[in-house]
Amino acid sequence: MLSSVERLRMGLLVGAGLLVAVIGGFLWYAHYRTHRILRDLPERLGASITKQFGAYTYSQSLEGKTVFTIHAAQAVQHTNGNYTLHDVNMVMYGRNGDRDDHISGSEFEYDQKAGLVHAVGIVHLDLEAPPAEGAPGKPLAGQGASQKAAAKPKVAKDGAANDRVIHITTSGLVYSQKENLATTDQEIEFSFAGLTGRALGAEYNSATGHVVLQSAVEVSGIEQGQPVLLRATHGEYDRQAEQVTMSDARYSSGGETAAADVGTVYLRQDGSAERIVGDRDVRLELAGEGVVTSE
């Protein structure tokens, strides 16, 4: 017959074994439930992941020329056919393949069927003005844009890119491949040829290079050694014609002010203003010398 001490020892061993079994069962069940939740979570969210892969590239051609390319360091494909792209650089070459315009950001949602690209968070645009005929970098006749490098515009040592590039930072950008149109209703910041500015809402046509600033346009900088400030309720930049059209424009520099319902800025090849033409309700004022008005 077992002594009371031996019975107690045996009971403790059996109890410890049962405790370990119960804890092990709970751990296994918790692992099973966690694994199942993680497995089913994408489907519950309506965007099940079917494939994850590294570098992703997609190009679209028109009449034998590449007009649009999208690069991503990583891509995730969902069951609905859409993609989530990380570290993205989109390149638009224009109808004639005469420039490299870039749209880049950390994350994009890409609906390939609808041809829509939604930027998530901050996005950067580098828009290159078309080079003049015969200028370095212009494609030779018959040369496809796909042969051009897809690298971003080179930046000068002082940190400023060449004067032929407009740098834009914004958010909420949506790009439509079918319409060749990138739009946002958020605030944008931009710099060009030593000038900086901001506006609310913008449109960019990748086929023509046309840029529209929807409202609250403000540009400042230094021109000919003098600080300048330009405000307008609306602005459009035609890169082919090298001119900017501003609605309800107000310009001031060096004690001089000018205002007009419509102001047109004609640009030089380096992006600086060659001349400004005011139309309708024009007002010129020179500090201490008087005011001139004209229709």
Summary of the structure (lengths in Angstrom):
residues: 295
radius of gyration: 30.3
end to end distance: 121.5
largest distance: 123.7
contacts: 825
relative contact order: 0.08
helix: 15%
strand: 54%
